[in-house]
Amino acid sequence: MRAGRLRAVGAGVVAAILLGVAASAQAADPASFPVYAQPLPESGGNPERIDEIPGSGGQRIVRNVTQPSLIPFLPDPAKANGTAVIVAPGGGFMMLSLDSEGILVAKKLAEQGATAFVLKYRVEQTPPAPAVFMVEMMKRMRGLQNPKGPDGKPLEHRLPPFATEPLAAEDAAAAVKLVRARASDWGVDPKRVGFVGFSAGAITAANISTGEAAGRPDFVGIVYGALGTPVPADAPPAFIVTAADDPLLPARASIPIFNAWKAAGRPAELHIYERGGHGFGMTPKGASSDHWFEEFVWWMEARGLLKSAARKAAP
């Protein structure tokens, strides 16, 4: 990993946030609903805020999430197929890329007839002031230049564990259970609840897919992520995406995910794009990585996930 290149990437991302935090919205999207029946204890004291990234066409990030929630995006009833997908944005466990890796993905999934939910999971507390947040984010980026594990050895296939990584996995597993428990409310098949995550959200997706059975999704998308736990023999089918020029989680992080899934005897598909960098999400880069979502849809179609129960039963 080239330190100079990573510094440039980190500075670009954080400077964009610093230069124009145009508006700060209190609390969650009005359409969201809590993941947990009872509010969790507050921590840190900084209110949840939504910051608009300048020059991004109105795309936003969310910080200081302490009360996990789901934002639903329902398909046209005429197109609904009974499949649900929970979308987990990335953001280094310090923020969430609400639009590019969340809402825009969920809307596209709803167009395919899936019932989609954007998960706002718990992230680290960061200072409300954008300038101070930039300093904290740059510290994080510098720390990822040559990541090492607790034993001091270099981490070849993933980033170091983050403080709220276990909390994010807890929230994600709870979201899967909630969607299954309320499947009839949305006309969803409780055996067709999937999860797709990006960056930190992809690490979270891998964590719950290899964690307790009750919180595992029925299929998973891991978009520029990493794996830190063994893959069980009943892990869900996986769709894995990365870019060869990703400076944070390059192909050497995604290839082991694919190999681990195959070694466990589980279905997996891996796409490595020549260009795209880190965090391309639904933001066009003028590269073949712009079409990852179409590939994901084709994969879902091939697995019968975009057919309604009635159509699946037809001869």
PyMOL commands that set and color helices and strands:
alter all, ss='L'
color gray80, all
select helices_A, chain A and resi 3-19+99-111+130-143+165-181+183-186+200-209+213-215+251-263+288-302+309-313
alter helices_A, ss='H'
color red, helices_A
select strands_A, chain A and resi 24-26+33-34+49-52+60-63+69-73+84-88+96-97+115-120+193-198+219-223+238-243+268-273
alter strands_A, ss='S'
color yellow, strands_A
deselect
rebuild
show_as cartoon
